[in-house]
Amino acid sequence: MKSKTQQSLIKLFPRFKKKTIKPADDLVKNGILDSMDLVTLVSLLSKKYKFNFDKYQKKHKKYTISNLDKFLK
């Protein structure tokens, strides 16, 4: 079963339906998402799951699926 972040990625960006992204992959540094894609993803997570971006940034420097999932409510 896909995580909430993975499901959101596929919903926003259909190109990820067939692409395997590991939970520990850095979404920005590995070139999976560009800065605008990241803003779009964070916006969706904030609206849908009450993701707190400020708290996330204070604790994590990387944008990985596993780290993002930990902050979703």
Protein Blocks (a to p, Z undefined) as FASTA:
>chain_A
ZZfklmmmmmmmmmlmmpccdfklcfklnomacfklmmmmmmmmmmmnopafklmmmmpm
bdcfklmmmmpZZ
